[in-house]
Amino acid sequence: MGIDRKALENVIIDMENVMKNVSEKMQAINAAQNAFATIESIRPGAIPQETKVLLAELKVDLMDIQDAQEEMAIGGTNL
């Protein structure tokens, strides 16, 4: 019983799409954090601390996901 090459290719494509989605989410978080900084430079305290903390925690979670994806890619299979 051999490995289904097409199924393996589909899994790799799916993983690439997930990696792209995580990257897009990171860009959105960075944009939000930049917007928060701009808003607070004009009106200090305008963004609730809880909102900033939650966003930072989400960013750390996404960074962990990116690290795991990179480790999987390094140990991945070449077609």
N, CA, C and O atoms as a Maestro MAE file, in Angstrom:
{
 s_m_m2io_version
 :::
 2.0.0
}

f_m_ct {
 s_m_title
 :::
 protein
 m_atom[316] {
  # First column is atom index #
  i_m_mmod_type
  r_m_x_coord
  r_m_y_coord
  r_m_z_coord
  i_m_residue_number
  s_m_chain_name
  s_m_pdb_residue_name
  s_m_pdb_atom_name
  i_m_atomic_number
  :::
  1 25 0.857 -1.186 0.000 1 A "MET " " N  " 7
  2 3 0.000 0.000 0.000 1 A "MET " " CA " 6
  3 2 0.894 1.237 0.000 1 A "MET " " C  " 6
  4 15 1.640 1.461 0.954 1 A "MET " " O  " 8
  5 25 0.827 2.029 -1.044 2 A "GLY " " N  " 7
  6 3 1.661 3.209 -1.172 2 A "GLY " " CA " 6
  7 2 0.961 4.473 -0.707 2 A "GLY " " C  " 6
  8 15 -0.240 4.488 -0.442 2 A "GLY " " O  " 8
  9 25 1.743 5.516 -0.620 3 A "ILE " " N  " 7
  10 3 1.202 6.811 -0.238 3 A "ILE " " CA " 6
  11 2 0.497 7.416 -1.440 3 A "ILE " " C  " 6
  12 15 1.031 7.431 -2.548 3 A "ILE " " O  " 8
  13 25 -0.701 7.909 -1.207 4 A "ASP " " N  " 7
  14 3 -1.469 8.570 -2.262 4 A "ASP " " CA " 6
  15 2 -0.868 9.958 -2.472 4 A "ASP " " C  " 6
  16 15 -1.067 10.868 -1.667 4 A "ASP " " O  " 8
  17 25 -0.135 10.098 -3.563 5 A "ARG " " N  " 7
  18 3 0.586 11.350 -3.839 5 A "ARG " " CA " 6
  19 2 -0.362 12.547 -3.913 5 A "ARG " " C  " 6
  20 15 -0.050 13.618 -3.391 5 A "ARG " " O  " 8
  21 25 -1.513 12.370 -4.556 6 A "LYS " " N  " 7
  22 3 -2.465 13.476 -4.704 6 A "LYS " " CA " 6
  23 2 -3.005 13.904 -3.338 6 A "LYS " " C  " 6
  24 15 -3.147 15.098 -3.073 6 A "LYS " " O  " 8
  25 25 -3.306 12.933 -2.471 7 A "ALA " " N  " 7
  26 3 -3.792 13.261 -1.130 7 A "ALA " " CA " 6
  27 2 -2.725 14.018 -0.353 7 A "ALA " " C  " 6
  28 15 -3.029 14.974 0.360 7 A "ALA " " O  " 8
  29 25 -1.473 13.590 -0.491 8 A "LEU " " N  " 7
  30 3 -0.376 14.269 0.197 8 A "LEU " " CA " 6
  31 2 -0.216 15.694 -0.328 8 A "LEU " " C  " 6
  32 15 0.006 16.619 0.452 8 A "LEU " " O  " 8
  33 25 -0.327 15.876 -1.631 9 A "GLU " " N  " 7
  34 3 -0.252 17.216 -2.217 9 A "GLU " " CA " 6
  35 2 -1.379 18.097 -1.686 9 A "GLU " " C  " 6
  36 15 -1.161 19.274 -1.396 9 A "GLU " " O  " 8
  37 25 -2.584 17.537 -1.556 10 A "ASN " " N  " 7
  38 3 -3.723 18.299 -1.027 10 A "ASN " " CA " 6
  39 2 -3.504 18.709 0.418 10 A "ASN " " C  " 6
  40 15 -3.863 19.818 0.812 10 A "ASN " " O  " 8
  41 25 -2.918 17.823 1.209 11 A "VAL " " N  " 7
  42 3 -2.617 18.153 2.608 11 A "VAL " " CA " 6
  43 2 -1.620 19.304 2.656 11 A "VAL " " C  " 6
  44 15 -1.770 20.222 3.463 11 A "VAL " " O  " 8
  45 25 -0.616 19.262 1.808 12 A "ILE " " N  " 7
  46 3 0.394 20.330 1.783 12 A "ILE " " CA " 6
  47 2 -0.245 21.651 1.370 12 A "ILE " " C  " 6
  48 15 0.059 22.697 1.944 12 A "ILE " " O  " 8
  49 25 -1.122 21.606 0.384 13 A "ILE " " N  " 7
  50 3 -1.822 22.828 -0.050 13 A "ILE " " CA " 6
  51 2 -2.673 23.374 1.092 13 A "ILE " " C  " 6
  52 15 -2.697 24.582 1.328 13 A "ILE " " O  " 8
  53 25 -3.377 22.479 1.806 14 A "ASP " " N  " 7
  54 3 -4.190 22.907 2.948 14 A "ASP " " CA " 6
  55 2 -3.320 23.561 4.016 14 A "ASP " " C  " 6
  56 15 -3.699 24.583 4.587 14 A "ASP " " O  " 8
  57 25 -2.159 22.975 4.285 15 A "MET " " N  " 7
  58 3 -1.254 23.543 5.294 15 A "MET " " CA " 6
  59 2 -0.763 24.923 4.864 15 A "MET " " C  " 6
  60 15 -0.653 25.831 5.688 15 A "MET " " O  " 8
  61 25 -0.470 25.080 3.582 16 A "GLU " " N  " 7
  62 3 -0.026 26.382 3.076 16 A "GLU " " CA " 6
  63 2 -1.122 27.429 3.239 16 A "GLU " " C  " 6
  64 15 -0.841 28.580 3.575 16 A "GLU " " O  " 8
  65 25 -2.370 27.032 3.002 17 A "ASN " " N  " 7
  66 3 -3.497 27.961 3.163 17 A "ASN " " CA " 6
  67 2 -3.661 28.372 4.623 17 A "ASN " " C  " 6
  68 15 -3.926 29.538 4.915 17 A "ASN " " O  " 8
  69 25 -3.503 27.416 5.541 18 A "VAL " " N  " 7
  70 3 -3.592 27.729 6.967 18 A "VAL " " CA " 6
  71 2 -2.478 28.696 7.346 18 A "VAL " " C  " 6
  72 15 -2.713 29.653 8.084 18 A "VAL " " O  " 8
  73 25 -1.264 28.452 6.847 19 A "MET " " N  " 7
  74 3 -0.134 29.339 7.154 19 A "MET " " CA " 6
  75 2 -0.405 30.740 6.633 19 A "MET " " C  " 6
  76 15 -0.086 31.725 7.299 19 A "MET " " O  " 8
  77 25 -0.991 30.836 5.445 20 A "LYS " " N  " 7
  78 3 -1.324 32.145 4.872 20 A "LYS " " CA " 6
  79 2 -2.365 32.846 5.743 20 A "LYS " " C  " 6
  80 15 -2.255 34.046 5.998 20 A "LYS " " O  " 8
  81 25 -3.380 32.099 6.202 21 A "ASN " " N  " 7
  82 3 -4.421 32.683 7.046 21 A "ASN " " CA " 6
  83 2 -3.848 33.204 8.350 21 A "ASN " " C  " 6
  84 15 -4.237 34.277 8.810 21 A "ASN " " O  " 8
  85 25 -2.930 32.463 8.955 22 A "VAL " " N  " 7
  86 3 -2.304 32.902 10.205 22 A "VAL " " CA " 6
  87 2 -1.507 34.177 9.946 22 A "VAL " " C  " 6
  88 15 -1.548 35.114 10.744 22 A "VAL " " O  " 8
  89 25 -0.790 34.210 8.839 23 A "SER " " N  " 7
  90 3 -0.005 35.395 8.493 23 A "SER " " CA " 6
  91 2 -0.907 36.616 8.295 23 A "SER " " C  " 6
  92 15 -0.570 37.716 8.731 23 A "SER " " O  " 8
  93 25 -2.042 36.422 7.642 24 A "GLU " " N  " 7
  94 3 -2.981 37.534 7.437 24 A "GLU " " CA " 6
  95 2 -3.552 38.017 8.770 24 A "GLU " " C  " 6
  96 15 -3.743 39.217 8.963 24 A "GLU " " O  " 8
  97 25 -3.820 37.101 9.675 25 A "LYS " " N  " 7
  98 3 -4.322 37.484 10.999 25 A "LYS " " CA " 6
  99 2 -3.265 38.272 11.765 25 A "LYS " " C  " 6
  100 15 -3.588 39.239 12.455 25 A "LYS " " O  " 8
  101 25 -2.013 37.865 11.646 26 A "MET " " N  " 7
  102 3 -0.923 38.603 12.305 26 A "MET " " CA " 6
  103 2 -0.838 40.028 11.751 26 A "MET " " C  " 6
  104 15 -0.633 40.978 12.507 26 A "MET " " O  " 8
  105 25 -0.991 40.174 10.450 27 A "GLN " " N  " 7
  106 3 -0.952 41.510 9.846 27 A "GLN " " CA " 6
  107 2 -2.106 42.362 10.359 27 A "GLN " " C  " 6
  108 15 -1.937 43.555 10.610 27 A "GLN " " O  " 8
  109 25 -3.273 41.754 10.516 28 A "ALA " " N  " 7
  110 3 -4.435 42.492 11.025 28 A "ALA " " CA " 6
  111 2 -4.213 42.917 12.474 28 A "ALA " " C  " 6
  112 15 -4.573 44.032 12.853 28 A "ALA " " O  " 8
  113 25 -3.631 42.051 13.274 29 A "ILE " " N  " 7
  114 3 -3.349 42.394 14.674 29 A "ILE " " CA " 6
  115 2 -2.335 43.524 14.735 29 A "ILE " " C  " 6
  116 15 -2.498 44.458 15.520 29 A "ILE " " O  " 8
  117 25 -1.296 43.455 13.924 30 A "ASN " " N  " 7
  118 3 -0.298 44.529 13.904 30 A "ASN " " CA " 6
  119 2 -0.938 45.858 13.502 30 A "ASN " " C  " 6
  120 15 -0.628 46.902 14.076 30 A "ASN " " O  " 8
  121 25 -1.827 45.811 12.517 31 A "ALA " " N  " 7
  122 3 -2.520 47.033 12.097 31 A "ALA " " CA " 6
  123 2 -3.381 47.576 13.230 31 A "ALA " " C  " 6
  124 15 -3.418 48.784 13.464 31 A "ALA " " O  " 8
  125 25 -4.075 46.682 13.935 32 A "ALA " " N  " 7
  126 3 -4.914 47.119 15.059 32 A "ALA " " CA " 6
  127 2 -4.061 47.735 16.167 32 A "ALA " " C  " 6
  128 15 -4.424 48.765 16.734 32 A "ALA " " O  " 8
  129 25 -2.937 47.107 16.471 33 A "GLN " " N  " 7
  130 3 -2.064 47.651 17.515 33 A "GLN " " CA " 6
  131 2 -1.509 49.011 17.108 33 A "GLN " " C  " 6
  132 15 -1.381 49.901 17.949 33 A "GLN " " O  " 8
  133 25 -1.182 49.179 15.846 34 A "ASN " " N  " 7
  134 3 -0.721 50.489 15.365 34 A "ASN " " CA " 6
  135 2 -1.836 51.524 15.461 34 A "ASN " " C  " 6
  136 15 -1.595 52.671 15.839 34 A "ASN " " O  " 8
  137 25 -3.054 51.119 15.118 35 A "ALA " " N  " 7
  138 3 -4.200 52.033 15.219 35 A "ALA " " CA " 6
  139 2 -4.439 52.422 16.679 35 A "ALA " " C  " 6
  140 15 -4.706 53.585 16.979 35 A "ALA " " O  " 8
  141 25 -4.343 51.450 17.581 36 A "PHE " " N  " 7
  142 3 -4.508 51.743 19.009 36 A "PHE " " CA " 6
  143 2 -3.482 52.769 19.459 36 A "PHE " " C  " 6
  144 15 -3.811 53.714 20.176 36 A "PHE " " O  " 8
  145 25 -2.230 52.579 19.034 37 A "ALA " " N  " 7
  146 3 -1.170 53.506 19.434 37 A "ALA " " CA " 6
  147 2 -1.462 54.913 18.919 37 A "ALA " " C  " 6
  148 15 -1.248 55.895 19.630 37 A "ALA " " O  " 8
  149 25 -1.946 55.008 17.692 38 A "THR " " N  " 7
  150 3 -2.279 56.311 17.120 38 A "THR " " CA " 6
  151 2 -3.427 56.968 17.893 38 A "THR " " C  " 6
  152 15 -3.366 58.149 18.234 38 A "THR " " O  " 8
  153 25 -4.456 56.195 18.156 39 A "ILE " " N  " 7
  154 3 -5.614 56.718 18.902 39 A "ILE " " CA " 6
  155 2 -5.180 57.190 20.276 39 A "ILE " " C  " 6
  156 15 -5.570 58.268 20.724 39 A "ILE " " O  " 8
  157 25 -4.366 56.376 20.945 40 A "GLU " " N  " 7
  158 3 -3.965 56.735 22.306 40 A "GLU " " CA " 6
  159 2 -2.945 57.868 22.344 40 A "GLU " " C  " 6
  160 15 -2.757 58.496 23.386 40 A "GLU " " O  " 8
  161 25 -2.288 58.133 21.222 41 A "SER " " N  " 7
  162 3 -1.386 59.294 21.199 41 A "SER " " CA " 6
  163 2 -2.202 60.584 21.207 41 A "SER " " C  " 6
  164 15 -1.731 61.630 21.655 41 A "SER " " O  " 8
  165 25 -3.429 60.492 20.704 42 A "ILE " " N  " 7
  166 3 -4.323 61.645 20.678 42 A "ILE " " CA " 6
  167 2 -5.171 61.693 21.942 42 A "ILE " " C  " 6
  168 15 -5.393 62.754 22.525 42 A "ILE " " O  " 8
  169 25 -5.637 60.519 22.347 43 A "ARG " " N  " 7
  170 3 -6.515 60.438 23.523 43 A "ARG " " CA " 6
  171 2 -6.065 59.274 24.418 43 A "ARG " " C  " 6
  172 15 -6.569 58.159 24.286 43 A "ARG " " O  " 8
  173 25 -5.134 59.530 25.312 44 A "PRO " " N  " 7
  174 3 -4.631 58.474 26.192 44 A "PRO " " CA " 6
  175 2 -5.769 57.783 26.959 44 A "PRO " " C  " 6
  176 15 -6.691 58.426 27.459 44 A "PRO " " O  " 8
  177 25 -5.668 56.462 27.031 45 A "GLY " " N  " 7
  178 3 -6.663 55.684 27.758 45 A "GLY " " CA " 6
  179 2 -7.926 55.390 26.975 45 A "GLY " " C  " 6
  180 15 -8.865 54.808 27.519 45 A "GLY " " O  " 8
  181 25 -7.970 55.783 25.702 46 A "ALA " " N  " 7
  182 3 -9.180 55.590 24.901 46 A "ALA " " CA " 6
  183 2 -9.466 54.106 24.637 46 A "ALA " " C  " 6
  184 15 -10.620 53.704 24.487 46 A "ALA " " O  " 8
  185 25 -8.417 53.314 24.583 47 A "ILE " " N  " 7
  186 3 -8.577 51.870 24.343 47 A "ILE " " CA " 6
  187 2 -8.503 51.164 25.693 47 A "ILE " " C  " 6
  188 15 -7.508 51.308 26.403 47 A "ILE " " O  " 8
  189 25 -9.528 50.409 26.058 48 A "PRO " " N  " 7
  190 3 -9.494 49.698 27.334 48 A "PRO " " CA " 6
  191 2 -8.288 48.755 27.419 48 A "PRO " " C  " 6
  192 15 -7.948 48.075 26.451 48 A "PRO " " O  " 8
  193 25 -7.657 48.728 28.580 49 A "GLN " " N  " 7
  194 3 -6.488 47.882 28.786 49 A "GLN " " CA " 6
  195 2 -6.805 46.418 28.482 49 A "GLN " " C  " 6
  196 15 -5.979 45.706 27.910 49 A "GLN " " O  " 8
  197 25 -7.994 45.976 28.863 50 A "GLU " " N  " 7
  198 3 -8.386 44.587 28.612 50 A "GLU " " CA " 6
  199 2 -8.356 44.257 27.119 50 A "GLU " " C  " 6
  200 15 -7.955 43.159 26.731 50 A "GLU " " O  " 8
  201 25 -8.774 45.197 26.292 51 A "THR " " N  " 7
  202 3 -8.760 44.989 24.844 51 A "THR " " CA " 6
  203 2 -7.334 44.826 24.344 51 A "THR " " C  " 6
  204 15 -7.052 43.948 23.529 51 A "THR " " O  " 8
  205 25 -6.439 45.673 24.831 52 A "LYS " " N  " 7
  206 3 -5.038 45.592 24.413 52 A "LYS " " CA " 6
  207 2 -4.398 44.287 24.875 52 A "LYS " " C  " 6
  208 15 -3.615 43.684 24.141 52 A "LYS " " O  " 8
  209 25 -4.727 43.851 26.090 53 A "VAL " " N  " 7
  210 3 -4.167 42.604 26.620 53 A "VAL " " CA " 6
  211 2 -4.679 41.414 25.808 53 A "VAL " " C  " 6
  212 15 -3.899 40.536 25.439 53 A "VAL " " O  " 8
  213 25 -5.971 41.380 25.531 54 A "LEU " " N  " 7
  214 3 -6.531 40.273 24.750 54 A "LEU " " CA " 6
  215 2 -5.912 40.194 23.358 54 A "LEU " " C  " 6
  216 15 -5.626 39.106 22.858 54 A "LEU " " O  " 8
  217 25 -5.711 41.339 22.745 55 A "LEU " " N  " 7
  218 3 -5.096 41.363 21.422 55 A "LEU " " CA " 6
  219 2 -3.654 40.866 21.489 55 A "LEU " " C  " 6
  220 15 -3.209 40.120 20.617 55 A "LEU " " O  " 8
  221 25 -2.931 41.278 22.520 56 A "ALA " " N  " 7
  222 3 -1.549 40.822 22.690 56 A "ALA " " CA " 6
  223 2 -1.498 39.312 22.929 56 A "ALA " " C  " 6
  224 15 -0.615 38.633 22.406 56 A "ALA " " O  " 8
  225 25 -2.440 38.785 23.716 57 A "GLU " " N  " 7
  226 3 -2.485 37.344 23.964 57 A "GLU " " CA " 6
  227 2 -2.784 36.574 22.682 57 A "GLU " " C  " 6
  228 15 -2.199 35.520 22.431 57 A "GLU " " O  " 8
  229 25 -3.694 37.104 21.878 58 A "LEU " " N  " 7
  230 3 -4.004 36.477 20.598 58 A "LEU " " CA " 6
  231 2 -2.775 36.467 19.695 58 A "LEU " " C  " 6
  232 15 -2.508 35.484 19.004 58 A "LEU " " O  " 8
  233 25 -2.039 37.562 19.708 59 A "LYS " " N  " 7
  234 3 -0.826 37.647 18.892 59 A "LYS " " CA " 6
  235 2 0.192 36.599 19.326 59 A "LYS " " C  " 6
  236 15 0.829 35.971 18.480 59 A "LYS " " O  " 8
  237 25 0.351 36.403 20.626 60 A "VAL " " N  " 7
  238 3 1.279 35.383 21.132 60 A "VAL " " CA " 6
  239 2 0.818 33.993 20.686 60 A "VAL " " C  " 6
  240 15 1.635 33.173 20.269 60 A "VAL " " O  " 8
  241 25 -0.479 33.730 20.771 61 A "ASP " " N  " 7
  242 3 -1.015 32.439 20.325 61 A "ASP " " CA " 6
  243 2 -0.725 32.210 18.841 61 A "ASP " " C  " 6
  244 15 -0.327 31.115 18.444 61 A "ASP " " O  " 8
  245 25 -0.924 33.237 18.034 62 A "LEU " " N  " 7
  246 3 -0.658 33.100 16.602 62 A "LEU " " CA " 6
  247 2 0.833 32.917 16.338 62 A "LEU " " C  " 6
  248 15 1.213 32.185 15.425 62 A "LEU " " O  " 8
  249 25 1.677 33.571 17.126 63 A "MET " " N  " 7
  250 3 3.120 33.386 16.978 63 A "MET " " CA " 6
  251 2 3.500 31.937 17.310 63 A "MET " " C  " 6
  252 15 4.358 31.352 16.648 63 A "MET " " O  " 8
  253 25 2.869 31.370 18.321 64 A "ASP " " N  " 7
  254 3 3.104 29.964 18.663 64 A "ASP " " CA " 6
  255 2 2.689 29.050 17.511 64 A "ASP " " C  " 6
  256 15 3.381 28.082 17.194 64 A "ASP " " O  " 8
  257 25 1.557 29.364 16.892 65 A "ILE " " N  " 7
  258 3 1.085 28.579 15.743 65 A "ILE " " CA " 6
  259 2 2.083 28.693 14.590 65 A "ILE " " C  " 6
  260 15 2.405 27.697 13.941 65 A "ILE " " O  " 8
  261 25 2.568 29.904 14.340 66 A "GLN " " N  " 7
  262 3 3.552 30.095 13.267 66 A "GLN " " CA " 6
  263 2 4.824 29.295 13.546 66 A "GLN " " C  " 6
  264 15 5.380 28.673 12.641 66 A "GLN " " O  " 8
  265 25 5.278 29.311 14.790 67 A "ASP " " N  " 7
  266 3 6.473 28.544 15.148 67 A "ASP " " CA " 6
  267 2 6.259 27.055 14.896 67 A "ASP " " C  " 6
  268 15 7.133 26.378 14.355 67 A "ASP " " O  " 8
  269 25 5.093 26.552 15.290 68 A "ALA " " N  " 7
  270 3 4.782 25.136 15.083 68 A "ALA " " CA " 6
  271 2 4.723 24.814 13.593 68 A "ALA " " C  " 6
  272 15 5.186 23.756 13.166 68 A "ALA " " O  " 8
  273 25 4.156 25.722 12.803 69 A "GLN " " N  " 7
  274 3 4.072 25.507 11.360 69 A "GLN " " CA " 6
  275 2 5.465 25.461 10.743 69 A "GLN " " C  " 6
  276 15 5.737 24.637 9.870 69 A "GLN " " O  " 8
  277 25 6.344 26.346 11.198 70 A "GLU " " N  " 7
  278 3 7.705 26.367 10.673 70 A "GLU " " CA " 6
  279 2 8.438 25.079 11.024 70 A "GLU " " C  " 6
  280 15 9.180 24.540 10.204 70 A "GLU " " O  " 8
  281 25 8.231 24.586 12.240 71 A "GLU " " N  " 7
  282 3 8.856 23.326 12.639 71 A "GLU " " CA " 6
  283 2 8.339 22.176 11.775 71 A "GLU " " C  " 6
  284 15 9.107 21.300 11.377 71 A "GLU " " O  " 8
  285 25 7.031 22.180 11.487 72 A "MET " " N  " 7
  286 3 6.458 21.138 10.643 72 A "MET " " CA " 6
  287 2 7.025 21.240 9.223 72 A "MET " " C  " 6
  288 15 7.297 20.224 8.584 72 A "MET " " O  " 8
  289 25 7.200 22.457 8.742 73 A "ALA " " N  " 7
  290 3 7.721 22.649 7.386 73 A "ALA " " CA " 6
  291 2 9.162 22.181 7.289 73 A "ALA " " C  " 6
  292 15 9.567 21.594 6.285 73 A "ALA " " O  " 8
  293 25 9.928 22.439 8.327 74 A "ILE " " N  " 7
  294 3 11.341 22.022 8.323 74 A "ILE " " CA " 6
  295 2 11.433 20.500 8.320 74 A "ILE " " C  " 6
  296 15 12.278 19.924 7.635 74 A "ILE " " O  " 8
  297 25 10.569 19.858 9.082 75 A "GLY " " N  " 7
  298 3 10.583 18.403 9.148 75 A "GLY " " CA " 6
  299 2 9.681 17.754 8.120 75 A "GLY " " C  " 6
  300 15 9.473 16.541 8.152 75 A "GLY " " O  " 8
  301 25 9.140 18.555 7.203 76 A "GLY " " N  " 7
  302 3 8.171 18.064 6.222 76 A "GLY " " CA " 6
  303 2 8.772 17.159 5.176 76 A "GLY " " C  " 6
  304 15 9.980 16.926 5.129 76 A "GLY " " O  " 8
  305 25 7.890 16.658 4.343 77 A "THR " " N  " 7
  306 3 8.273 15.746 3.281 77 A "THR " " CA " 6
  307 2 8.370 16.491 1.968 77 A "THR " " C  " 6
  308 15 7.472 17.255 1.615 77 A "THR " " O  " 8
  309 25 9.439 16.279 1.252 78 A "ASN " " N  " 7
  310 3 9.581 16.861 -0.082 78 A "ASN " " CA " 6
  311 2 8.928 15.925 -1.087 78 A "ASN " " C  " 6
  312 15 9.144 14.714 -1.050 78 A "ASN " " O  " 8
  313 25 8.133 16.488 -1.979 79 A "LEU " " N  " 7
  314 3 7.460 15.662 -2.991 79 A "LEU " " CA " 6
  315 2 8.357 15.443 -4.173 79 A "LEU " " C  " 6
  316 15 7.966 14.772 -5.129 79 A "LEU " " O  " 8
  :::
 }
 m_bond[315] {
  # First column is bond index #
  i_m_from
  i_m_to
  i_m_order
  :::
  1 1 2 1
  2 2 3 1
  3 3 4 2
  4 3 5 1
  5 5 6 1
  6 6 7 1
  7 7 8 2
  8 7 9 1
  9 9 10 1
  10 10 11 1
  11 11 12 2
  12 11 13 1
  13 13 14 1
  14 14 15 1
  15 15 16 2
  16 15 17 1
  17 17 18 1
  18 18 19 1
  19 19 20 2
  20 19 21 1
  21 21 22 1
  22 22 23 1
  23 23 24 2
  24 23 25 1
  25 25 26 1
  26 26 27 1
  27 27 28 2
  28 27 29 1
  29 29 30 1
  30 30 31 1
  31 31 32 2
  32 31 33 1
  33 33 34 1
  34 34 35 1
  35 35 36 2
  36 35 37 1
  37 37 38 1
  38 38 39 1
  39 39 40 2
  40 39 41 1
  41 41 42 1
  42 42 43 1
  43 43 44 2
  44 43 45 1
  45 45 46 1
  46 46 47 1
  47 47 48 2
  48 47 49 1
  49 49 50 1
  50 50 51 1
  51 51 52 2
  52 51 53 1
  53 53 54 1
  54 54 55 1
  55 55 56 2
  56 55 57 1
  57 57 58 1
  58 58 59 1
  59 59 60 2
  60 59 61 1
  61 61 62 1
  62 62 63 1
  63 63 64 2
  64 63 65 1
  65 65 66 1
  66 66 67 1
  67 67 68 2
  68 67 69 1
  69 69 70 1
  70 70 71 1
  71 71 72 2
  72 71 73 1
  73 73 74 1
  74 74 75 1
  75 75 76 2
  76 75 77 1
  77 77 78 1
  78 78 79 1
  79 79 80 2
  80 79 81 1
  81 81 82 1
  82 82 83 1
  83 83 84 2
  84 83 85 1
  85 85 86 1
  86 86 87 1
  87 87 88 2
  88 87 89 1
  89 89 90 1
  90 90 91 1
  91 91 92 2
  92 91 93 1
  93 93 94 1
  94 94 95 1
  95 95 96 2
  96 95 97 1
  97 97 98 1
  98 98 99 1
  99 99 100 2
  100 99 101 1
  101 101 102 1
  102 102 103 1
  103 103 104 2
  104 103 105 1
  105 105 106 1
  106 106 107 1
  107 107 108 2
  108 107 109 1
  109 109 110 1
  110 110 111 1
  111 111 112 2
  112 111 113 1
  113 113 114 1
  114 114 115 1
  115 115 116 2
  116 115 117 1
  117 117 118 1
  118 118 119 1
  119 119 120 2
  120 119 121 1
  121 121 122 1
  122 122 123 1
  123 123 124 2
  124 123 125 1
  125 125 126 1
  126 126 127 1
  127 127 128 2
  128 127 129 1
  129 129 130 1
  130 130 131 1
  131 131 132 2
  132 131 133 1
  133 133 134 1
  134 134 135 1
  135 135 136 2
  136 135 137 1
  137 137 138 1
  138 138 139 1
  139 139 140 2
  140 139 141 1
  141 141 142 1
  142 142 143 1
  143 143 144 2
  144 143 145 1
  145 145 146 1
  146 146 147 1
  147 147 148 2
  148 147 149 1
  149 149 150 1
  150 150 151 1
  151 151 152 2
  152 151 153 1
  153 153 154 1
  154 154 155 1
  155 155 156 2
  156 155 157 1
  157 157 158 1
  158 158 159 1
  159 159 160 2
  160 159 161 1
  161 161 162 1
  162 162 163 1
  163 163 164 2
  164 163 165 1
  165 165 166 1
  166 166 167 1
  167 167 168 2
  168 167 169 1
  169 169 170 1
  170 170 171 1
  171 171 172 2
  172 171 173 1
  173 173 174 1
  174 174 175 1
  175 175 176 2
  176 175 177 1
  177 177 178 1
  178 178 179 1
  179 179 180 2
  180 179 181 1
  181 181 182 1
  182 182 183 1
  183 183 184 2
  184 183 185 1
  185 185 186 1
  186 186 187 1
  187 187 188 2
  188 187 189 1
  189 189 190 1
  190 190 191 1
  191 191 192 2
  192 191 193 1
  193 193 194 1
  194 194 195 1
  195 195 196 2
  196 195 197 1
  197 197 198 1
  198 198 199 1
  199 199 200 2
  200 199 201 1
  201 201 202 1
  202 202 203 1
  203 203 204 2
  204 203 205 1
  205 205 206 1
  206 206 207 1
  207 207 208 2
  208 207 209 1
  209 209 210 1
  210 210 211 1
  211 211 212 2
  212 211 213 1
  213 213 214 1
  214 214 215 1
  215 215 216 2
  216 215 217 1
  217 217 218 1
  218 218 219 1
  219 219 220 2
  220 219 221 1
  221 221 222 1
  222 222 223 1
  223 223 224 2
  224 223 225 1
  225 225 226 1
  226 226 227 1
  227 227 228 2
  228 227 229 1
  229 229 230 1
  230 230 231 1
  231 231 232 2
  232 231 233 1
  233 233 234 1
  234 234 235 1
  235 235 236 2
  236 235 237 1
  237 237 238 1
  238 238 239 1
  239 239 240 2
  240 239 241 1
  241 241 242 1
  242 242 243 1
  243 243 244 2
  244 243 245 1
  245 245 246 1
  246 246 247 1
  247 247 248 2
  248 247 249 1
  249 249 250 1
  250 250 251 1
  251 251 252 2
  252 251 253 1
  253 253 254 1
  254 254 255 1
  255 255 256 2
  256 255 257 1
  257 257 258 1
  258 258 259 1
  259 259 260 2
  260 259 261 1
  261 261 262 1
  262 262 263 1
  263 263 264 2
  264 263 265 1
  265 265 266 1
  266 266 267 1
  267 267 268 2
  268 267 269 1
  269 269 270 1
  270 270 271 1
  271 271 272 2
  272 271 273 1
  273 273 274 1
  274 274 275 1
  275 275 276 2
  276 275 277 1
  277 277 278 1
  278 278 279 1
  279 279 280 2
  280 279 281 1
  281 281 282 1
  282 282 283 1
  283 283 284 2
  284 283 285 1
  285 285 286 1
  286 286 287 1
  287 287 288 2
  288 287 289 1
  289 289 290 1
  290 290 291 1
  291 291 292 2
  292 291 293 1
  293 293 294 1
  294 294 295 1
  295 295 296 2
  296 295 297 1
  297 297 298 1
  298 298 299 1
  299 299 300 2
  300 299 301 1
  301 301 302 1
  302 302 303 1
  303 303 304 2
  304 303 305 1
  305 305 306 1
  306 306 307 1
  307 307 308 2
  308 307 309 1
  309 309 310 1
  310 310 311 1
  311 311 312 2
  312 311 313 1
  313 313 314 1
  314 314 315 1
  315 315 316 2
  :::
 }
}
